[in-house]
Amino acid sequence: MHLLRSMLFTPGNNARMIQKAARLGADAVILDLEDAVPVPEKASARQLVGEAVVEVGAEGALSFVRVNAVTTGLTGDDIAAVVRPGLLGIVQPKTESPADVLAVAEEVARAERGRGLAPESVVLLPLLETARGVLNAWEIATASPRIIALAFGALDFTRDMGTKPSVDGTEVLYARSRIALAANAADLQAIDTPWIEIGDSSGLVDEARMARQLGFRGKLVIHPSQIELVNQVFSPSEEDVAEARKVAEAFREAEARGLGAISLDGKMVDIANARQAEDVIALADAIERKRSGGQ
């Protein structure tokens, strides 16, 4: 399992920020060639990002690149420049259909061959930012075995819907729920939209907690101050982990005795509880591997 609690966007045209990004504690760094880079700087940013993906990975963060959308005509050149050893994945903006996914997957496969990389070594993370993309969430989620997660972009989505973001998030509740449902049904991670009010940390925590309740496993972040707060929300507490280990062990013992359900501390424990406990343990183990210097 790739640990994706926090995914930090970093402008692909800013060498100083790129150098710092991987040391800020985010699980993943997304070097951005799309919204953060003006059109006249796309080519130079592409070269800078291509050279930086190895450095980012070497610093302990998972290395992603957000390329330009397939409608721009820039995607192929972006992918050819950045697919190289050290890159984990491509973030695909404004994904609206399986055809969009397959077009990017084909470009990635071509770049892998050109770089001598193992087939399907580079993963995809579609970013759903339009009404059409949200409606096609399941079809997108299942379009390619390269996909490891679906992410939500609320700002472009609300613009597409003719509305704007609100504090309570009513306008994006259905979209969030649909994306989380599709991702989990496809055995993928769901990654929530960025919180754009950088100075409002309590609002960030509240939104991240709500997203976690909906089934998201992490959140896109746009400022270093958001990383630790988001990591905390999407991490199990020590009490959660201890309880999960207790449940998992008790159920394994019950299975060995031929039992499918048991009572533990006054609560019924069955296979669903045991699987949930194993998920918590797997997440805790992934977090511990990161702390100890592994991924």
TAVEN-V667831 format. One record per residue. N is the residue number from 0. RES is the residue in one small letter. OMEGA is omega in whole degrees, -180 to 180 (NA if undefined). NEAR is the number of other C-alpha atoms within 8 Angstrom. D_LAST is the distance of its C-alpha to the last C-alpha in Angstrom with 2 decimals. Layout:
BEGIN
n: <N:N>
res: <RES:RES>
omega: <OMEGA:OMEGA>
near: <NEAR:NEAR>
d_last: <D_LAST:D_LAST>
END
This chain:
BEGIN
n: <0:1:2:3:4:5:6:7:8:9:10:11:12:13:14:15:16:17:18:19:20:21:22:23:24:25:26:27:28:29:30:31:32:33:34:35:36:37:38:39:40:41:42:43:44:45:46:47:48:49:50:51:52:53:54:55:56:57:58:59:60:61:62:63:64:65:66:67:68:69:70:71:72:73:74:75:76:77:78:79:80:81:82:83:84:85:86:87:88:89:90:91:92:93:94:95:96:97:98:99:100:101:102:103:104:105:106:107:108:109:110:111:112:113:114:115:116:117:118:119:120:121:122:123:124:125:126:127:128:129:130:131:132:133:134:135:136:137:138:139:140:141:142:143:144:145:146:147:148:149:150:151:152:153:154:155:156:157:158:159:160:161:162:163:164:165:166:167:168:169:170:171:172:173:174:175:176:177:178:179:180:181:182:183:184:185:186:187:188:189:190:191:192:193:194:195:196:197:198:199:200:201:202:203:204:205:206:207:208:209:210:211:212:213:214:215:216:217:218:219:220:221:222:223:224:225:226:227:228:229:230:231:232:233:234:235:236:237:238:239:240:241:242:243:244:245:246:247:248:249:250:251:252:253:254:255:256:257:258:259:260:261:262:263:264:265:266:267:268:269:270:271:272:273:274:275:276:277:278:279:280:281:282:283:284:285:286:287:288:289:290:291:292:293:294>
res: <m:h:l:l:r:s:m:l:f:t:p:g:n:n:a:r:m:i:q:k:a:a:r:l:g:a:d:a:v:i:l:d:l:e:d:a:v:p:v:p:e:k:a:s:a:r:q:l:v:g:e:a:v:v:e:v:g:a:e:g:a:l:s:f:v:r:v:n:a:v:t:t:g:l:t:g:d:d:i:a:a:v:v:r:p:g:l:l:g:i:v:q:p:k:t:e:s:p:a:d:v:l:a:v:a:e:e:v:a:r:a:e:r:g:r:g:l:a:p:e:s:v:v:l:l:p:l:l:e:t:a:r:g:v:l:n:a:w:e:i:a:t:a:s:p:r:i:i:a:l:a:f:g:a:l:d:f:t:r:d:m:g:t:k:p:s:v:d:g:t:e:v:l:y:a:r:s:r:i:a:l:a:a:n:a:a:d:l:q:a:i:d:t:p:w:i:e:i:g:d:s:s:g:l:v:d:e:a:r:m:a:r:q:l:g:f:r:g:k:l:v:i:h:p:s:q:i:e:l:v:n:q:v:f:s:p:s:e:e:d:v:a:e:a:r:k:v:a:e:a:f:r:e:a:e:a:r:g:l:g:a:i:s:l:d:g:k:m:v:d:i:a:n:a:r:q:a:e:d:v:i:a:l:a:d:a:i:e:r:k:r:s:g:g:q>
omega: <175:-180:-174:179:-179:-180:-171:172:179:-178:-177:179:-177:-175:-178:180:178:-179:-178:-166:-173:-178:-175:175:177:177:-179:174:177:176:-166:173:-175:-170:-174:-172:176:-177:-179:-177:-176:-176:-180:177:178:179:179:-179:178:179:-173:-173:179:-179:180:179:-179:-179:174:176:174:-171:176:172:170:179:175:-176:-176:-179:-176:-175:-178:-170:-177:179:177:-176:180:-177:-170:178:-179:-180:-178:178:174:-173:177:171:-174:-176:174:177:-176:-174:173:179:176:-180:-177:177:179:179:179:177:179:179:179:180:177:180:-179:-180:-178:179:177:178:178:176:178:-177:179:175:179:177:-176:-170:-179:178:-180:179:179:179:-179:-173:-178:-180:177:-177:-175:-174:-176:176:177:-173:177:-178:168:178:-178:174:-171:-174:178:179:-179:176:180:-179:-180:178:178:-176:176:-179:-176:175:-179:-174:-180:-177:-180:-179:178:-177:-179:-180:180:180:-179:-179:-178:177:179:180:176:172:174:-177:-173:-178:176:171:-170:179:-171:-177:-176:-177:180:176:177:-179:179:-179:180:178:177:179:179:179:179:179:176:-178:-179:-174:171:180:-175:-180:-179:-179:-178:-169:-174:179:180:177:-180:-178:-176:175:175:176:177:179:178:-178:179:179:180:179:179:-180:-178:-179:180:-179:176:178:179:178:180:178:178:-179:179:179:-179:172:-180:-179:176:-180:177:176:176:-174:180:178:-179:179:177:178:179:177:178:179:179:178:179:179:178:178:-180:177:178:-179:-177:174:178:177:NA>
near: <3:5:10:11:14:14:14:15:12:14:12:15:13:8:8:6:9:14:9:8:11:15:9:8:8:15:11:14:16:13:14:14:17:9:6:10:13:7:5:5:9:11:7:8:12:13:10:11:13:11:9:9:15:12:10:17:13:8:8:12:14:11:16:14:14:13:14:12:13:10:4:7:7:9:12:9:7:12:12:10:10:14:13:12:7:11:15:10:11:12:13:15:12:11:15:12:11:9:6:10:14:10:9:12:11:8:11:12:10:8:11:16:10:7:8:6:10:7:8:8:8:13:11:13:13:15:13:15:15:14:9:8:14:13:7:10:13:10:9:15:14:9:10:10:6:9:14:10:13:17:13:12:12:11:9:9:11:14:9:9:8:6:8:8:10:7:4:4:8:6:10:10:8:7:8:12:9:11:15:13:9:11:16:11:7:9:6:12:12:15:15:15:11:10:10:5:6:9:4:7:9:6:7:13:11:8:9:13:10:8:11:12:7:9:10:13:12:16:15:13:14:11:9:8:7:12:14:9:11:15:12:8:11:12:10:12:6:6:7:9:12:8:9:14:11:8:13:12:8:9:14:8:8:12:9:7:6:6:8:8:10:10:8:9:4:5:6:8:13:10:9:7:9:13:9:9:13:11:8:12:11:8:11:11:8:12:10:8:10:10:7:6:7:7:8>
d_last: <9.24:7.64:7.72:10.82:12.94:14.02:14.50:16.60:19.41:20.46:23.76:23.56:26.79:25.90:24.53:24.50:22.43:19.92:19.58:18.97:16.81:13.31:14.29:15.56:12.75:12.25:9.12:10.61:13.62:16.45:18.83:22.09:24.91:26.85:28.42:27.48:29.24:33.05:34.52:36.01:32.64:30.69:31.18:30.29:27.19:26.10:26.41:24.62:21.59:21.57:21.41:18.74:15.91:14.91:15.22:13.11:10.08:10.94:11.04:7.42:8.25:8.15:11.63:14.46:18.20:20.97:23.85:27.46:28.89:30.59:33.96:33.80:34.02:31.24:28.30:28.88:29.13:25.99:23.95:25.66:24.76:21.04:19.81:18.67:15.83:12.87:13.70:11.72:14.64:18.13:19.32:22.87:25.31:28.46:27.72:30.86:31.13:29.68:31.58:29.54:26.30:27.91:29.23:25.84:24.33:27.25:26.68:23.02:24.16:26.81:24.49:22.12:25.27:26.47:23.38:23.19:19.81:19.25:20.84:18.84:15.67:15.87:15.61:18.07:18.21:21.93:23.24:26.39:28.87:32.31:34.57:34.46:30.68:30.53:33.32:31.52:28.16:28.29:29.54:26.82:24.06:25.41:26.40:23.64:20.97:18.73:18.58:15.56:17.07:20.34:20.86:24.15:26.12:28.98:30.86:31.80:32.32:34.87:36.56:36.88:38.37:40.84:39.62:37.45:34.75:36.08:34.92:35.02:33.37:36.04:36.03:32.40:32.21:33.12:30.75:27.80:28.85:29.38:25.98:24.19:26.46:25.97:22.18:22.08:24.92:23.03:19.93:18.00:16.54:19.13:18.45:21.44:23.57:23.49:25.79:28.20:30.11:28.08:30.50:30.45:27.52:29.21:29.63:25.95:25.10:27.85:26.76:23.09:24.43:26.77:24.12:22.06:25.35:25.85:22.65:20.25:16.58:16.10:18.23:18.82:19.72:22.16:22.38:20.26:22.37:21.03:17.32:17.58:20.22:18.32:15.19:17.77:19.57:16.74:15.51:17.61:19.90:20.25:23.38:21.76:19.25:22.16:24.34:21.89:21.57:25.37:25.98:23.78:25.44:28.87:28.54:27.47:30.56:32.68:31.69:32.64:36.03:36.42:35.94:34.32:34.49:35.04:35.94:33.56:34.80:37.27:34.90:34.61:31.34:31.02:28.49:27.43:26.73:24.85:22.58:21.95:21.15:18.64:16.89:16.84:15.50:12.63:11.76:12.34:10.17:7.08:8.42:9.10:5.87:5.18:8.82:8.84:7.00:3.81:0.00>
END
